[in-house]
């Protein structure tokens, strides 16, 4: 029960029920902010920012949607909008997840931006990634500093590679450990898995081509 917390609003069964010292929280929905003792949180939806009974002290988070930020413990300054968005986040901070199941599996990764259903879904510890579009960077796990824009861009391979740029539907979609690649155009560098330092400009550029340090600036063909 609340003991010293002030200026809290709770509406819903067990909403904010275990808060003791947290202040300036808003919980709307069954079990919203149920176990959180932090400050300045907003949770709207069933189990939104539910938290662990012993470790949930995160502050300055916004969770809107069914089980959004459900498992957050000490993470701060996160924004989750959509069912299951940032659901598994524990200590990750300053993440923005907009879309159903976006950044769903993130645990400790920080400073990620995911916009679109299942964008950055599998991310766990990767940080400073930007995923714009449904399934963009969907299977990224530990890779950091990647930018993917477009449906399924960098979305198929279980990715640990970092510092890649993929702009276009399915661009760099199979990447696993490749790094420092630039793919601009639909399906550009689609089949690359571990190659690094490639530049592919144009639709289908470098499809079926492997290796490193290639520059392709035409459709369906090119030269190293």
Backbone as ProteinMPNN parsed JSONL, in Angstrom:
{"seq_chain_A": "XXXXXXXXXXXXXXXXXXXXXXXXXXXXXXXXXXXXXXXXXXXXXXXXXXXXXXXXXXXXXXXXXXXXXXXXXXXXXXXXXXXXXXXXXXXXXXXXXXXXXXXXXXXXXXXXXXXXXXXXXXXXXXXXXXXXXXXXXXXXXXXXXXXXXXXXXXXXXXXXXXXXXXXXXXXXXXXXXXXXXXXXXXXXXXXXXXXXXXXXXXXXXXXXXXXXXXXXXXXXXXXX", "coords_chain_A": {"N_chain_A": [[0.825, -1.2, 0.0], [0.308, 2.317, -0.566], [2.543, 4.547, 1.035], [4.243, 6.876, 1.391], [4.138, 8.038, -1.086], [3.084, 10.517, -3.488], [0.565, 12.382, -5.292], [-0.468, 10.51, -7.179], [-2.353, 8.678, -9.66], [-4.684, 6.179, -10.01], [-6.551, 3.82, -11.781], [-8.339, 1.021, -12.024], [-8.368, -2.536, -11.497], [-6.083, -3.584, -9.105], [-4.252, -1.709, -9.98], [-1.333, 0.124, -9.536], [-1.099, -1.004, -7.023], [0.916, -1.946, -5.299], [2.589, 0.151, -4.959], [4.637, 2.145, -2.931], [6.341, 4.333, -2.253], [6.539, 5.819, -4.553], [5.861, 8.642, -6.673], [3.715, 10.901, -8.554], [2.655, 9.253, -10.563], [0.674, 7.71, -13.165], [-1.761, 5.383, -13.599], [-3.734, 3.46, -15.588], [-5.916, 0.988, -16.005], [-6.351, -2.59, -15.6], [-4.05, -3.963, -13.355], [-2.084, -2.209, -14.158], [1.028, -0.656, -13.73], [1.356, -2.106, -11.406], [3.327, -3.16, -9.617], [5.268, -1.256, -9.451], [7.53, 1.073, -8.027], [8.6, 3.422, -8.695], [8.906, 6.824, -9.981], [6.921, 9.287, -11.75], [5.79, 7.865, -13.918], [3.745, 6.694, -16.653], [1.143, 4.588, -17.359], [-0.973, 2.818, -19.454], [-3.254, 0.431, -19.961], [-3.823, -3.141, -19.836], [-1.731, -4.8, -17.585], [0.3, -3.079, -18.275], [3.486, -1.767, -17.772], [3.766, -3.452, -15.556], [5.77, -4.671, -13.837], [8.26, -6.079, -11.536], [7.723, -7.368, -8.267], [9.797, -6.84, -6.419], [11.879, -5.447, -7.647], [11.09, -3.388, -9.311], [11.62, -0.279, -9.965], [11.832, 1.65, -11.813], [11.688, 4.843, -13.463], [10.01, 7.645, -15.053], [8.86, 6.554, -17.397], [6.775, 5.69, -20.223], [4.041, 3.794, -21.013], [1.824, 2.511, -23.24], [-0.594, 0.4, -23.963], [-1.509, -3.096, -24.215], [0.266, -4.997, -21.968], [2.557, -3.538, -22.457], [5.918, -2.656, -21.863], [6.006, -4.471, -19.77], [7.77, -6.011, -18.097], [9.575, -4.252, -17.051], [12.19, -3.107, -14.929], [14.385, -1.42, -13.737], [14.686, 0.307, -15.795], [14.635, 3.473, -17.471], [13.075, 6.438, -18.835], [11.824, 5.369, -21.111], [9.665, 4.853, -23.94], [6.824, 3.225, -24.829], [4.543, 2.246, -27.16], [1.887, 0.457, -28.045], [0.561, -2.863, -28.213], [2.361, -5.188, -26.305], [4.741, -3.88, -26.784], [8.147, -3.285, -26.127], [8.027, -5.242, -24.171], [9.657, -7.108, -22.71], [11.619, -5.582, -21.629], [14.047, -4.746, -19.186], [16.272, -3.33, -17.828], [16.959, -1.586, -19.79], [17.233, 1.677, -21.25], [15.894, 4.836, -22.359], [14.644, 4.123, -24.768], [12.527, 4.007, -27.678], [9.579, 2.696, -28.69], [7.267, 2.137, -31.084], [4.533, 0.602, -32.082], [2.913, -2.556, -32.54], [4.376, -5.116, -30.701], [6.889, -4.063, -31.107], [10.353, -3.777, -30.457], [10.109, -5.871, -28.679], [11.569, -7.943, -27.281], [13.643, -6.671, -26.071], [16.06, -6.192, -23.531], [18.332, -5.034, -22.101], [19.242, -3.187, -23.873], [19.819, 0.144, -25.081], [18.72, 3.435, -26.095], [17.416, 2.907, -28.532], [15.321, 3.109, -31.448], [12.27, 2.132, -32.598], [9.918, 1.792, -35.065], [7.019, 0.562, -36.144], [5.227, -2.492, -36.717], [6.576, -5.214, -35.006], [9.136, -4.29, -35.379], [12.578, -4.365, -34.677], [12.151, -6.577, -33.041], [13.447, -8.873, -31.863], [15.572, -7.788, -30.552], [17.936, -7.659, -27.938], [20.256, -6.802, -26.394], [21.342, -4.95, -28.056], [22.134, -1.591, -28.996], [21.359, 1.854, -29.79], [20.103, 1.595, -32.282], [18.09, 2.153, -35.22], [14.999, 1.495, -36.447], [12.695, 1.571, -38.945], [9.682, 0.766, -40.065], [7.527, -2.048, -40.79], [8.68, -5.064, -39.395], [11.304, -4.3, -39.705], [14.713, -4.701, -38.999], [14.002, -6.885, -37.499], [15.049, -9.332, -36.463], [17.368, -8.596, -35.262], [19.707, -8.947, -32.67], [22.014, -8.452, -30.92], [23.358, -6.544, -32.317], [24.467, -3.192, -32.941], [23.964, 0.338, -33.537], [22.767, 0.313, -36.064], [20.866, 1.234, -38.975], [17.763, 0.85, -40.329], [15.375, 1.072, -42.795], [12.247, 0.491, -44.05], [10.012, -2.11, -45.142], [10.845, -5.146, -43.687], [13.535, -4.606, -43.866], [16.811, -5.471, -43.177], [15.725, -7.629, -41.793], [15.499, -10.484, -41.707], [17.76, -12.246, -41.233], [19.439, -13.535, -38.291], [20.701, -11.148, -36.621], [23.848, -9.867, -35.628], [25.523, -8.001, -36.433], [26.937, -4.682, -36.798], [26.593, -1.114, -37.312], [25.436, -0.781, -39.868], [23.619, 0.369, -42.764], [20.486, 0.253, -44.092], [18.248, 0.917, -46.545], [15.218, 0.545, -47.84], [12.789, -1.838, -48.955], [13.378, -5.035, -47.718], [16.101, -4.696, -47.924], [19.431, -5.65, -47.254], [18.448, -7.863, -45.904], [19.184, -10.453, -45.094], [21.35, -10.249, -43.496], [23.75, -11.226, -41.063], [26.227, -11.139, -39.521], [27.589, -9.182, -40.794], [29.108, -5.944, -41.193], [29.259, -2.351, -41.29], [28.064, -1.846, -43.77], [26.327, -0.43, -46.605], [23.203, -0.257, -47.956], [21.079, 0.66, -50.437], [18.018, 0.685, -51.712], [15.389, -1.42, -52.955], [15.697, -4.742, -51.93], [18.435, -4.564, -52.067], [21.701, -5.775, -51.496], [20.617, -8.061, -50.444], [21.263, -10.77, -50.014], [23.541, -10.775, -48.546], [25.444, -11.934, -45.818], [27.689, -12.076, -43.987], [29.507, -10.327, -45.043], [31.445, -7.292, -45.157], [31.761, -3.689, -45.264], [30.59, -2.99, -47.719], [28.987, -1.291, -50.468], [25.926, -0.827, -51.842], [23.958, 0.378, -54.322], [20.85, 0.865, -55.53], [17.95, -0.816, -56.822], [17.846, -4.271, -56.244], [20.595, -4.4, -56.229], [23.672, -6.031, -55.847], [22.482, -8.449, -55.235], [22.753, -11.84, -54.537], [25.482, -11.703, -54.452], [28.476, -12.075, -52.681], [30.963, -11.199, -50.19], [33.472, -8.661, -49.44], [33.999, -5.111, -49.248], [32.946, -4.174, -51.701], [31.609, -2.142, -54.357], [28.621, -1.329, -55.678], [26.644, 0.156, -58.047], [24.537, -0.097, -59.744], [21.601, -1.672, -61.211], [21.123, -5.065, -60.575], [23.677, -5.821, -61.373], [27.26, -5.341, -61.326], [30.524, -4.133, -60.252], [33.61, -4.857, -58.624]], "CA_chain_A": [[0.0, 0.0, 0.0], [1.042, 3.566, -0.61], [2.883, 5.103, 2.342], [4.692, 8.268, 1.29], [3.99, 8.539, -2.448], [2.132, 11.624, -3.637], [0.081, 12.809, -6.601], [-0.654, 9.359, -8.056], [-3.705, 8.397, -10.132], [-4.82, 4.768, -10.352], [-7.899, 3.416, -12.13], [-8.309, -0.348, -12.506], [-8.089, -3.536, -10.472], [-4.677, -3.725, -8.674], [-3.384, -0.675, -10.548], [-0.485, 0.799, -8.535], [-1.464, -1.54, -5.708], [2.077, -2.151, -4.445], [3.393, 1.363, -4.84], [4.779, 2.618, -1.54], [6.973, 5.645, -2.155], [6.549, 6.496, -5.84], [4.972, 9.796, -6.825], [3.438, 11.447, -9.887], [2.39, 8.169, -11.494], [-0.682, 7.556, -13.665], [-1.991, 3.999, -13.985], [-5.112, 3.268, -16.049], [-6.101, -0.351, -16.527], [-6.069, -3.658, -14.645], [-2.642, -4.303, -13.057], [-1.138, -1.216, -14.668], [1.964, -0.163, -12.698], [0.986, -2.822, -10.184], [4.422, -3.374, -8.672], [6.297, -0.227, -9.64], [7.701, 2.03, -6.943], [9.286, 4.583, -9.241], [8.206, 8.1, -10.092], [6.693, 9.94, -13.04], [5.457, 6.885, -14.947], [2.376, 6.668, -17.183], [0.821, 3.274, -17.909], [-2.363, 2.681, -19.877], [-3.484, -0.872, -20.552], [-3.675, -4.301, -18.959], [-0.352, -5.2, -17.287], [1.283, -2.106, -18.743], [4.45, -1.436, -16.708], [3.427, -4.276, -14.395], [6.942, -4.669, -12.965], [8.532, -7.127, -10.562], [7.398, -6.856, -6.932], [10.955, -6.454, -5.612], [12.915, -4.686, -8.364], [10.509, -2.401, -10.23], [11.774, 1.08, -9.45], [12.071, 2.536, -12.944], [10.95, 6.107, -13.478], [9.93, 8.43, -16.294], [8.503, 5.703, -18.52], [5.415, 5.78, -20.742], [3.634, 2.535, -21.618], [0.437, 2.566, -23.691], [-0.922, -0.808, -24.686], [-1.528, -4.361, -23.487], [1.549, -5.522, -21.52], [3.697, -2.713, -22.87], [6.91, -2.473, -20.788], [5.498, -5.299, -18.67], [8.788, -6.535, -17.194], [10.558, -3.221, -16.72], [12.613, -3.06, -13.521], [15.037, -0.142, -13.432], [14.776, 1.117, -17.008], [14.077, 4.818, -17.368], [12.908, 7.253, -20.037], [11.369, 4.568, -22.246], [8.324, 5.09, -24.455], [6.305, 2.044, -25.517], [3.174, 2.461, -27.634], [1.441, -0.701, -28.804], [0.523, -4.106, -27.452], [3.616, -5.937, -26.136], [5.924, -3.079, -27.107], [9.155, -3.281, -25.051], [7.464, -6.078, -23.112], [10.656, -7.788, -21.893], [12.645, -4.651, -21.166], [14.303, -4.74, -17.743], [17.089, -2.178, -17.435], [17.193, -0.713, -20.938], [16.773, 3.047, -21.033], [15.815, 5.789, -23.468], [14.176, 3.472, -25.983], [11.219, 4.398, -28.194], [8.968, 1.603, -29.446], [5.929, 2.508, -31.548], [4.014, -0.454, -32.925], [2.674, -3.832, -31.863], [5.54, -5.979, -30.486], [8.164, -3.422, -31.432], [11.349, -3.918, -29.38], [9.468, -6.784, -27.731], [12.481, -8.757, -26.472], [14.737, -5.869, -25.532], [16.274, -6.316, -22.091], [19.254, -4.017, -21.583], [19.608, -2.248, -24.928], [19.452, 1.542, -24.827], [18.74, 4.425, -27.18], [16.887, 2.35, -29.77], [14.052, 3.635, -31.952], [11.584, 1.153, -33.442], [8.614, 2.28, -35.518], [6.407, -0.414, -37.024], [4.963, -3.771, -36.082], [7.691, -6.167, -34.854], [10.448, -3.678, -35.624], [13.546, -4.674, -33.612], [11.448, -7.506, -32.149], [14.341, -9.784, -31.141], [16.695, -7.079, -29.941], [18.094, -7.896, -26.502], [21.25, -5.892, -25.818], [21.778, -3.969, -29.043], [21.82, -0.2, -28.657], [21.509, 2.912, -30.787], [19.567, 1.169, -33.572], [16.884, 2.817, -35.701], [14.244, 0.625, -37.341], [11.47, 2.237, -39.387], [8.929, -0.072, -40.99], [7.178, -3.365, -40.261], [9.711, -6.113, -39.406], [12.658, -3.771, -39.887], [15.64, -5.166, -37.959], [13.187, -7.755, -36.646], [15.831, -10.369, -35.803], [18.584, -8.081, -34.638], [19.793, -9.341, -31.261], [23.037, -7.691, -30.197], [23.941, -5.523, -33.178], [24.246, -1.802, -32.519], [24.216, 1.445, -34.475], [22.229, 0.012, -37.387], [19.705, 1.996, -39.428], [17.009, 0.091, -41.317], [14.117, 1.732, -43.139], [11.518, -0.23, -45.072], [9.52, -3.414, -44.731], [11.775, -6.265, -43.602], [14.934, -4.201, -44.04], [17.635, -6.152, -42.172], [14.729, -8.256, -40.938], [15.409, -11.941, -41.749], [18.891, -12.879, -40.572], [19.668, -13.302, -36.861], [21.778, -10.188, -36.811], [24.719, -9.336, -34.578], [26.365, -6.99, -37.067], [26.727, -3.301, -36.365], [26.953, 0.025, -38.166], [24.924, -0.961, -41.216], [22.51, 1.217, -43.196], [19.661, -0.42, -45.092], [17.096, 1.736, -46.899], [14.452, -0.094, -48.891], [12.186, -3.101, -48.56], [14.224, -6.235, -47.727], [17.527, -4.389, -48.074], [20.279, -6.313, -46.25], [17.521, -8.634, -45.069], [19.77, -11.7, -44.598], [22.59, -9.954, -42.767], [23.913, -11.846, -39.745], [27.36, -10.54, -38.797], [28.2, -8.14, -41.606], [29.134, -4.621, -40.572], [29.692, -1.193, -42.089], [27.513, -1.933, -45.115], [25.289, 0.517, -46.992], [22.339, -0.803, -48.996], [20.03, 1.618, -50.776], [17.174, 0.174, -52.779], [14.686, -2.659, -52.645], [16.466, -5.989, -52.018], [19.875, -4.332, -52.187], [22.504, -6.581, -50.564], [19.652, -8.945, -49.8], [21.833, -12.066, -49.665], [24.743, -10.638, -47.733], [25.328, -12.433, -44.449], [28.818, -11.688, -43.144], [30.368, -9.374, -45.725], [31.544, -5.963, -44.549], [32.282, -2.561, -46.038], [30.016, -2.968, -49.06], [28.033, -0.24, -50.808], [25.054, -1.27, -52.927], [23.017, 1.448, -54.625], [19.915, 0.524, -56.586], [17.119, -1.992, -56.62], [18.473, -5.571, -56.498], [22.057, -4.299, -56.292], [24.45, -7.026, -55.099], [21.729, -9.662, -54.92], [23.506, -13.034, -54.901], [26.916, -11.434, -54.414], [29.049, -12.078, -51.338], [32.288, -10.627, -50.106], [33.675, -7.409, -48.721], [34.589, -3.945, -49.919], [32.419, -4.008, -53.05], [30.779, -0.986, -54.634], [27.695, -1.595, -56.766], [25.782, 1.323, -58.227], [23.625, -0.361, -60.847], [20.647, -2.717, -60.91], [21.363, -6.454, -60.936], [25.039, -6.118, -61.778], [28.194, -4.393, -60.757], [31.931, -4.518, -60.29], [34.324, -4.552, -57.393]], "C_chain_A": [[0.858, 1.248, 0.0], [1.293, 4.105, 0.8], [3.265, 6.567, 2.238], [4.57, 8.837, -0.115], [2.893, 9.578, -2.561], [1.717, 11.795, -5.1], [0.023, 11.652, -7.61], [-2.117, 9.225, -8.452], [-3.754, 6.93, -10.559], [-6.287, 4.446, -10.616], [-7.844, 2.031, -12.749], [-7.934, -1.296, -11.388], [-6.585, -3.716, -10.301], [-3.732, -2.716, -9.338], [-2.657, 0.045, -9.416], [-0.67, 0.227, -7.12], [-0.277, -1.688, -4.771], [3.008, -0.934, -4.377], [3.445, 1.817, -3.383], [5.291, 4.048, -1.487], [6.947, 6.429, -3.456], [5.52, 7.604, -5.926], [4.779, 10.152, -8.288], [3.266, 10.363, -10.944], [0.923, 8.17, -11.92], [-0.835, 6.129, -14.177], [-3.464, 3.811, -14.336], [-5.235, 1.895, -16.687], [-5.771, -1.399, -15.492], [-4.574, -3.969, -14.55], [-1.634, -3.322, -13.642], [-0.282, -0.684, -13.526], [1.758, -0.866, -11.35], [2.105, -2.877, -9.149], [5.484, -2.279, -8.681], [6.303, 0.767, -8.48], [8.451, 3.276, -7.4], [8.381, 5.791, -9.329], [7.952, 8.47, -11.549], [6.491, 8.949, -14.179], [4.006, 7.044, -15.39], [2.149, 5.303, -17.818], [-0.662, 3.187, -18.216], [-2.521, 1.346, -20.583], [-3.249, -1.991, -19.56], [-2.219, -4.71, -18.829], [0.698, -4.234, -17.83], [2.17, -1.688, -17.575], [4.133, -2.189, -15.417], [4.558, -4.317, -13.372], [7.042, -5.858, -12.043], [8.311, -6.58, -9.153], [8.588, -6.343, -6.132], [11.918, -5.509, -6.314], [12.372, -3.567, -9.246], [10.555, -1.0, -9.632], [12.022, 2.079, -10.574], [11.162, 3.755, -12.938], [10.936, 6.718, -14.873], [9.705, 7.566, -17.53], [7.053, 5.942, -18.93], [5.104, 4.47, -21.45], [2.153, 2.6, -21.954], [0.143, 1.334, -24.537], [-0.835, -2.033, -23.8], [-0.112, -4.873, -23.23], [2.754, -4.772, -22.091], [4.611, -2.476, -21.664], [6.567, -3.31, -19.547], [6.565, -5.656, -17.647], [9.84, -5.504, -16.792], [10.88, -3.221, -15.227], [13.21, -1.697, -13.179], [15.184, 0.75, -14.66], [14.059, 2.446, -16.868], [13.961, 5.462, -18.744], [12.602, 6.418, -21.282], [9.948, 4.972, -22.645], [7.9, 3.856, -25.249], [4.844, 2.266, -25.87], [2.778, 1.306, -28.541], [1.452, -1.941, -27.94], [1.871, -4.814, -27.481], [4.863, -5.149, -26.526], [6.852, -3.023, -25.894], [8.73, -4.167, -23.88], [8.519, -6.652, -22.172], [11.747, -6.858, -21.37], [12.791, -4.715, -19.645], [15.054, -3.481, -17.326], [17.391, -1.233, -18.585], [16.559, 0.647, -20.74], [16.737, 3.835, -22.338], [15.501, 5.121, -24.795], [12.795, 4.003, -26.371], [10.709, 3.263, -29.067], [7.538, 1.97, -29.792], [5.441, 1.451, -32.53], [3.867, -1.741, -32.141], [3.956, -4.673, -31.863], [6.864, -5.356, -30.925], [9.08, -3.47, -30.215], [10.863, -4.864, -28.284], [10.449, -7.437, -26.769], [13.636, -7.971, -25.867], [14.829, -6.021, -24.021], [17.148, -5.185, -21.554], [19.677, -3.006, -22.642], [19.061, -0.858, -24.663], [19.456, 2.355, -26.113], [18.352, 3.843, -28.536], [15.578, 3.036, -30.146], [13.462, 2.602, -32.901], [10.195, 1.661, -33.777], [8.052, 1.3, -36.538], [6.227, -1.735, -36.307], [6.175, -4.691, -36.143], [9.052, -5.584, -35.226], [11.347, -3.92, -34.419], [12.971, -5.653, -32.587], [12.398, -8.311, -31.276], [15.5, -9.08, -30.444], [16.746, -7.336, -28.439], [19.039, -6.88, -25.871], [21.75, -4.846, -26.803], [21.299, -2.57, -28.695], [22.003, 0.716, -29.857], [21.111, 2.453, -32.185], [18.325, 1.976, -33.921], [16.215, 1.899, -36.721], [12.906, 1.268, -37.669], [10.782, 1.377, -40.435], [8.622, -1.421, -40.372], [8.316, -4.366, -40.456], [11.121, -5.589, -39.675], [13.528, -4.174, -38.703], [14.954, -6.133, -36.984], [14.02, -8.743, -35.839], [17.191, -9.887, -35.314], [18.584, -8.45, -33.157], [20.768, -8.455, -30.497], [23.697, -6.616, -31.047], [23.555, -4.126, -32.741], [24.53, -0.834, -33.655], [23.827, 1.091, -35.907], [21.037, 0.913, -37.692], [19.017, 1.199, -40.526], [15.66, 0.762, -41.548], [13.457, 0.988, -44.295], [11.073, -1.58, -44.551], [10.614, -4.468, -44.804], [13.226, -5.874, -43.867], [15.754, -4.751, -42.873], [16.766, -6.977, -41.231], [14.731, -9.76, -40.856], [16.521, -12.613, -40.955], [18.951, -12.56, -39.087], [20.909, -12.425, -36.758], [22.513, -9.81, -35.531], [25.637, -8.257, -35.139], [25.973, -5.583, -36.677], [27.104, -2.311, -37.464], [26.591, -0.203, -39.631], [23.792, 0.027, -41.488], [21.759, 0.496, -44.3], [18.4, 0.392, -45.332], [16.384, 1.115, -48.091], [13.923, -1.432, -48.413], [13.167, -4.251, -48.757], [15.702, -5.938, -47.986], [18.308, -5.011, -46.923], [19.481, -7.264, -45.359], [18.138, -9.893, -44.474], [21.017, -11.479, -43.755], [22.608, -10.626, -41.4], [25.031, -11.179, -38.951], [28.061, -9.454, -39.596], [28.109, -6.773, -40.947], [29.612, -3.569, -41.563], [29.261, -1.299, -43.548], [26.469, -0.845, -45.337], [24.503, -0.095, -48.141], [21.181, 0.149, -49.215], [19.25, 1.108, -51.971], [16.538, -1.142, -52.374], [15.563, -3.865, -52.926], [17.969, -5.772, -52.188], [20.622, -5.1, -51.105], [21.653, -7.606, -49.814], [20.284, -10.235, -49.287], [23.104, -11.974, -48.841], [24.501, -11.148, -46.323], [26.451, -11.895, -43.564], [29.762, -10.687, -43.795], [30.322, -7.994, -45.104], [32.032, -4.931, -45.563], [31.828, -2.564, -47.492], [29.073, -1.781, -49.224], [27.232, -0.714, -52.011], [23.969, -0.228, -53.141], [22.136, 1.045, -55.795], [19.145, -0.734, -56.265], [17.838, -3.255, -57.079], [19.996, -5.514, -56.548], [22.698, -5.303, -55.352], [23.607, -8.192, -54.617], [22.534, -10.86, -55.4], [25.006, -12.853, -54.882], [27.384, -11.392, -52.972], [30.412, -11.402, -51.363], [32.311, -9.302, -49.385], [34.22, -6.329, -49.647], [34.196, -3.845, -51.394], [31.613, -2.718, -53.152], [29.938, -1.289, -55.86], [26.749, -0.398, -56.873], [24.827, 1.147, -59.399], [22.669, -1.467, -60.44], [21.12, -4.064, -61.446], [22.76, -6.753, -61.425], [25.962, -5.101, -61.16], [29.61, -4.891, -60.86], [32.576, -4.116, -58.99], [35.371, -3.481, -57.653]], "O_chain_A": [[1.985, 1.247, 0.496], [0.398, 4.122, 1.644], [2.682, 7.412, 2.918], [4.871, 10.012, -0.323], [1.901, 9.536, -1.833], [2.437, 11.399, -6.017], [0.422, 11.812, -8.764], [-3.013, 9.602, -7.696], [-2.948, 6.495, -11.381], [-7.157, 4.75, -9.8], [-7.359, 1.871, -13.87], [-7.257, -0.905, -10.437], [-5.886, -3.977, -11.279], [-2.515, -2.877, -9.253], [-3.278, 0.516, -8.463], [-0.418, 0.92, -6.134], [-0.441, -1.568, -3.557], [4.09, -1.006, -3.795], [2.424, 1.865, -2.696], [4.744, 4.882, -0.765], [7.304, 7.607, -3.461], [4.446, 7.522, -5.33], [5.567, 9.762, -9.15], [3.683, 10.536, -12.089], [0.042, 8.57, -11.159], [-0.118, 5.713, -15.087], [-4.338, 3.982, -13.486], [-4.719, 1.663, -17.78], [-4.984, -1.134, -14.583], [-3.92, -4.209, -15.565], [-0.433, -3.593, -13.617], [-0.803, -0.306, -12.477], [1.966, -0.273, -10.292], [1.872, -2.668, -7.958], [6.491, -2.385, -7.981], [5.262, 1.234, -8.02], [8.883, 4.086, -6.58], [7.256, 5.794, -8.83], [8.662, 8.033, -12.454], [6.974, 9.175, -15.289], [3.149, 7.469, -14.615], [2.888, 4.906, -18.719], [-1.504, 3.446, -17.356], [-1.986, 1.147, -21.674], [-2.556, -1.809, -18.559], [-1.542, -4.943, -19.831], [1.884, -4.563, -17.835], [1.673, -1.301, -16.517], [4.221, -1.631, -14.323], [4.348, -4.037, -12.191], [6.062, -6.558, -11.79], [8.677, -5.438, -8.876], [8.417, -5.498, -5.254], [12.701, -4.831, -5.649], [13.158, -2.859, -9.875], [9.658, -0.589, -8.897], [12.382, 3.228, -10.317], [10.024, 3.703, -12.472], [11.731, 6.362, -15.743], [10.289, 7.816, -18.584], [6.216, 6.336, -18.118], [5.813, 4.076, -22.376], [1.317, 2.73, -21.06], [0.579, 1.238, -25.685], [-0.172, -2.017, -22.762], [0.626, -5.151, -24.174], [3.847, -5.33, -22.189], [4.139, -2.136, -20.579], [6.815, -2.891, -18.417], [6.3, -5.611, -16.446], [10.885, -5.863, -16.249], [9.993, -3.318, -14.379], [12.62, -0.92, -12.428], [15.751, 1.839, -14.567], [13.01, 2.537, -16.231], [14.655, 5.083, -19.687], [13.072, 6.731, -22.376], [9.141, 5.377, -21.809], [8.55, 3.49, -26.228], [4.005, 2.453, -24.988], [3.269, 1.187, -29.664], [2.271, -2.057, -27.028], [2.454, -5.016, -28.547], [5.95, -5.724, -26.589], [6.412, -2.751, -24.777], [9.044, -3.869, -22.728], [8.307, -6.683, -20.959], [12.697, -7.314, -20.734], [11.802, -4.735, -18.912], [14.537, -2.665, -16.563], [18.011, -0.19, -18.383], [15.49, 0.768, -20.143], [17.458, 3.532, -23.289], [16.036, 5.513, -25.833], [12.002, 4.396, -25.516], [11.335, 2.91, -30.067], [6.692, 2.1, -28.907], [5.885, 1.411, -33.677], [4.609, -1.989, -31.191], [4.546, -4.907, -32.918], [7.854, -6.067, -31.094], [8.646, -3.235, -29.087], [11.172, -4.677, -27.107], [10.193, -7.483, -25.566], [14.511, -8.549, -25.222], [13.82, -5.985, -23.316], [16.738, -4.46, -20.647], [20.403, -2.061, -22.333], [17.982, -0.698, -24.094], [20.115, 2.0, -27.09], [18.896, 4.24, -29.566], [14.825, 3.485, -29.282], [14.088, 2.239, -33.897], [9.39, 1.929, -32.885], [8.546, 1.214, -37.663], [6.986, -2.063, -35.395], [6.733, -4.918, -37.217], [10.021, -6.329, -35.37], [10.937, -3.708, -33.278], [13.277, -5.559, -31.398], [12.18, -8.422, -30.07], [16.325, -9.735, -29.809], [15.73, -7.243, -27.75], [18.669, -6.18, -24.928], [22.503, -3.949, -26.423], [20.202, -2.387, -28.167], [22.711, 0.389, -30.81], [21.716, 2.877, -33.17], [17.596, 2.426, -33.037], [16.812, 1.568, -37.746], [12.08, 1.484, -36.782], [11.254, 1.276, -41.567], [9.371, -1.896, -39.518], [8.85, -4.497, -41.557], [12.043, -6.385, -39.855], [13.135, -4.012, -37.548], [15.291, -6.185, -35.801], [13.738, -8.975, -34.663], [18.061, -10.695, -34.99], [17.575, -8.284, -32.472], [20.386, -7.785, -29.538], [24.516, -5.85, -30.541], [22.456, -3.9, -32.234], [25.244, -1.154, -34.605], [24.484, 1.521, -36.855], [20.295, 1.307, -36.793], [19.632, 0.905, -41.551], [14.9, 0.991, -40.607], [14.028, 0.869, -45.378], [11.678, -2.132, -43.631], [11.235, -4.661, -45.849], [14.065, -6.751, -44.073], [15.42, -4.516, -41.712], [17.019, -7.03, -40.028], [14.027, -10.308, -40.008], [16.253, -13.457, -40.1], [18.572, -11.47, -38.66], [22.035, -12.92, -36.804], [21.909, -9.482, -34.51], [26.434, -7.669, -34.407], [24.838, -5.32, -36.28], [27.83, -2.634, -38.404], [27.359, 0.147, -40.527], [23.098, 0.464, -40.57], [22.339, 0.165, -45.334], [17.574, 0.543, -44.432], [16.885, 1.155, -49.215], [14.534, -2.083, -47.566], [13.723, -4.418, -49.843], [16.474, -6.862, -48.243], [17.905, -4.915, -45.764], [19.812, -7.444, -44.187], [17.666, -10.367, -43.44], [21.667, -12.441, -43.348], [21.617, -10.602, -40.671], [24.808, -10.707, -37.835], [29.032, -8.867, -39.119], [27.152, -6.48, -40.231], [30.286, -3.877, -42.547], [29.993, -0.895, -44.451], [25.813, -0.392, -44.399], [25.073, -0.415, -49.184], [20.399, 0.417, -48.303], [19.747, 1.098, -53.097], [17.08, -1.884, -51.554], [16.108, -4.003, -54.021], [18.699, -6.733, -52.433], [20.229, -5.082, -49.939], [21.956, -7.963, -48.676], [19.888, -10.742, -48.238], [23.681, -12.998, -48.477], [23.483, -10.837, -45.705], [26.188, -11.321, -42.508], [30.72, -10.242, -43.162], [29.289, -7.57, -44.585], [32.634, -5.27, -46.582], [32.584, -2.189, -48.388], [28.448, -1.325, -48.267], [27.794, -0.971, -53.075], [23.156, 0.023, -52.251], [22.614, 0.899, -56.92], [19.618, -1.606, -55.535], [18.379, -3.297, -58.184], [20.627, -6.515, -56.887], [22.308, -5.411, -54.19], [23.995, -8.868, -53.664], [22.957, -10.893, -56.556], [25.738, -13.767, -55.261], [26.758, -10.745, -52.132], [30.941, -11.076, -52.426], [31.318, -8.871, -48.799], [34.819, -6.613, -50.685], [35.015, -3.476, -52.235], [31.017, -2.26, -52.177], [30.469, -1.482, -56.953], [26.13, 0.002, -55.887], [24.362, 2.128, -59.979], [22.893, -2.135, -59.431], [21.472, -4.19, -62.619], [23.009, -7.875, -61.867], [25.522, -4.127, -60.55], [29.88, -5.927, -61.468], [32.154, -3.164, -58.333], [36.085, -3.081, -56.734]]}, "name": "protein", "num_of_chains": 1, "seq": "XXXXXXXXXXXXXXXXXXXXXXXXXXXXXXXXXXXXXXXXXXXXXXXXXXXXXXXXXXXXXXXXXXXXXXXXXXXXXXXXXXXXXXXXXXXXXXXXXXXXXXXXXXXXXXXXXXXXXXXXXXXXXXXXXXXXXXXXXXXXXXXXXXXXXXXXXXXXXXXXXXXXXXXXXXXXXXXXXXXXXXXXXXXXXXXXXXXXXXXXXXXXXXXXXXXXXXXXXXXXXXXX"}
